[in-house]
Amino acid sequence: MALIVTGAAGFIGSNVVKALNERGTTGIVAVDNLTRAEKIVNLADCEIADYRDKQEFIEAIRGDRFDTPVEAVLHQGACSDTMEADGRYMMSNNYRYSIDLLEWCLAREIPFIYASSASVYGAGRDFQESREHEAPLNVYGYSKFLFDQVVRRRLEGARSQIAGFRYFNVYGRREAHKGRMASVAFHFFNQYVGAGRVRLFEGSGGYGPGEQVRDFVSVEDVVRVNLFFLDHPETSGIFNVGTGHGETFNAVAHATINAVRKARGEAELSLDEMRAQSLIEYIPFPQQLMGKYQSYTQADTTALRGAGYEAAFLTVGEGVERYVTARVKSGEAA
């Protein structure tokens, strides 16, 4: 029996594959699109049984030509660029592909675990997994939102697990290929190491400079949630995956700079000291993000906890320090 991981060379997918390996699981069919071949470094230290090109895989699914017995599907593959303007591509890649894979799993009673997104909530301030709180601001969020609606219609009659995770702002190892869509922790590290300062947006949406709030969640915790549901195939639903505690961008910058300073053997600084020393600077808010930007997110984790997930989430201070330390140990400059 194989586990299928889509988006396996991507950020969350490759971390899932690595975590499965650490549990002794190597019977993994890794599915991805390697048009951007640099993603392969994310799988270089992983063990898999087979690799399938995404298009080849979905054609096999649609044509009922995938013969390998499957234990479960962890569907992490998607276009996650919130600035993508090609709505037709986004809906084909994130919505239609996901529907075809879901229907294939339901017909065979294969557990289906998939990535949704907190972007479905748009500019709202109530982050509960119910329709009245969902109003995506871009086509990426809409593609995730629309698939969640399909899942809701299928849940009642499903004879196998369907579990969807609305990821909040994920950061951690194996995200370098994401470029401008990588986490702020990734960019803050690069900025501080490269230029000696970190750049944050000025105030927006009623928030002061760097005071916009997001629920920043470590990819380590995201993987733990995926594996928990893999181990509990009786549990279905759509769940927020975040810490349940929003932090400012200033807090992430503060944690990143101090983590680098600690790795260098330098003293920690307060946020005010960083500002006074020009280690943090504020840049104009991008015009192209006006009306498309979530200035506040904070996961309501009631449903996740109600499903039996009890593990504590890493705080920004804990998670960012672990991330920075891992990057330094892997040979990136500090």
ABEGO torsion letter per residue (X at the ends): XBBBBBGAABAAAAAAAAAAAAAGBABBBBBBBAABAAAAAAAAABBBABBBBAAAAAAAAAAGABABBBABBBBABBBABAABABAAAAAAAAAAAAAAAAAAAAAAGBBBBBBBBAAAAEABABBBBBAAABBBABAAAAAAAAAAAAAAAAAAABABBBBBBBBBBBBEBGAAAAEAABBAAAAAAAAAAAAGBBBBBBBBGGBBBGABBBBBBBAAAAAAAAAAAAABAABBEBBBBBAGBBBBAAAAAAAAAAAAAAAAGBBBBBAAAAAAAGABBBBBBBAAABGABBABBBBBAAAAAAAGBABBBBBAAAAAAAAAAAAAAAGBBX
